[in-house]
Amino acid sequence: MIQKYVIGIDVSKSKLDCAIMDFNLLLFNEKSIANNQKSIGSFISTLIKKLAIDKNQLVICCENTGIYNRPLELVCSVLGITLWVEHALKIKRASIDMRGKDDKKDALRIAEYCIRYIDKLVPFKEPSKIVQEISHLSKSRETLLTQRVAIENQLKEAETHDNFEYKILSKTYRATLRTLTKSIKKIEALIETLIDQDDEIKETRNLLVSIPGIGKQCAIHLIITTDNFTRFDNANHLACYAGVAPFKNESGKIVKRARVSKMANKNIKRLLHMAAMAAIKSNPQLKTYFKRKVEEGKNKMSVLNAVRNKLVHRIMAVISRKTPYLPQEVFLLK
């Protein structure tokens, strides 16, 4: 069914600023509502009745603002409304008129963006419950781990520079560090239990960790980000999302070094960077490749990014084949 109306929504912590437009870019109405499920559900249901349209004839577009999007995402999932959660920078760069800025204007710009680029629409899909649970536990683990590292760093600095302060701090933090370590291990055990309960996720995790350089935490975050690899069709798509795919940087006779895009999932990029560092130490093939390229005069970070890209292709290969990674040397021996 062809969409007739678009709602551009500027999301903030306490409210949503909405701009309702038709596909002729005619503004139908503007409204601010509270950012909670009850208000959002009531607003959308009332609007559908007022416009006398089917729910499939309505598209809602908003910027990705993290947890502030959740009430809107939940309501759209329940009502079956098409929701497009777009990168904020894409909307900003596509805007024709950037004079002035407020929440109402931002909502209008989002609605206009949705209409102009409707052919690029990527509908929001609610992740599976088990992936959501693993995601929340993983976030909790990261928070506790950050706190533990901060305390340990403080103790290390005190130990090397002020022994008196170190004795006091070590006594103060001893119980806290034990509690944090215990809580982190408990969360990791809960995550393992959840993974073991789902055969598909367990298989995916086992396939990923078979790749040299890919550890358990990297595998878990990849499963969370890709909703167990249901959101990406190929390696190039994932590489672009992770910010490891180089793009040309040329204009006429001016040819510059290819660069990766800043519009990327920085957490996945960080994990892939760590995986690449581990891979060039543990995998002979990648170690030889990295050394050879550096000796040829290539920039180390460029070569390291190439290794990250290779890892992404290996990741998608084992997922699509449903078989663990096998090094090239194994095939040569057969």
Steps between C-alpha positions, in 0.01 A plus 500: 500500500629847406576734789300824511632678809826540686560601861840657560585480869770685689566286808612642834500363853160635610310571176459427131451782248299368206449635149233325288544536122358345186717394208449834327699657786184672630503543878187353654564568869766555767476371854708436813425196714651341810767238437321200649319201352150610606523847341667370182249218455204735550644759258564248218163323538311831501694627198426187295128540568508874423682448169275202418797290387628149556803455729702381199451842337695673777879522547669640809858625477732608781869535581684236701515637856561174685280421799278807442366323189378194689140613578448586131662175382283291735176672397575468127586130544170434683284702257680374189602848384802538270777678691820628342781573749762691304852623577479866611797606285335366183191712563709807578710468185192446283318809630471779243431787741696501828412858600380502859454205731235389746311178571210584265734578210695182564176299483417667166846420362466137607158474329638657180800265506269197532290609202798582276690179582208261550663258253786454750267421791628236742211394728577461868482141618470412867785264600412160641436487875806288571726738303350794693568323830859421400541864392381639835724260692795591278444871568491429874826308469666788312388749767637290786819426309558873441457569872742222592763619252470857634562382857789273397665786307470726803664235717784448249577873492495524879726193532768651277485857633364503856531184709309654794200584276518154346468328839191702584337458158571126484318450830212724386453336161571138594135406565375703203739329258397157628132590454557637150700194393233269643221691324684498166553123520134451589387704197737308272353174633146625432596595144652154443183337635282704262722415202491129588119513510474615138645256245528759219682759711724230649593380151574857388722563802694177441547586130629849582752395765646246255651799313847596632476835678125485571445447872185432701418864573550605138274214389229596752502866391480397134198282578333788687571761231388281209208336687672167443600601144145565374565868418788470253498333160872496420849580625518837323183613675637405842843649422338832407289498819807422712701780336774280352405532131724757322335744259661688212609859563545648152405813309616551141875457491528511878524147635534461876532193719173309545342560839247325720175676589446656843137384490565164661425290805801604707461218752516231231789683333690504831440128554609419144814709556586291808418182307730608216783570746456151645470342155832636367670346803326160502421436133810431282321595178390843625832554680688446173255723312534785753882480503525489121273801446681710762837413343359615164449844656129481576366697796465269803147617581394448137635145507335438837170621353549256212538223761177616666330480161635150445360396839157634404508292181605193699219565747235516228653197325472268800148627575377443143671158469402389850843341538791600730796694361776289352841655421626490144781265602246224574375503140856497366576183698201311364 
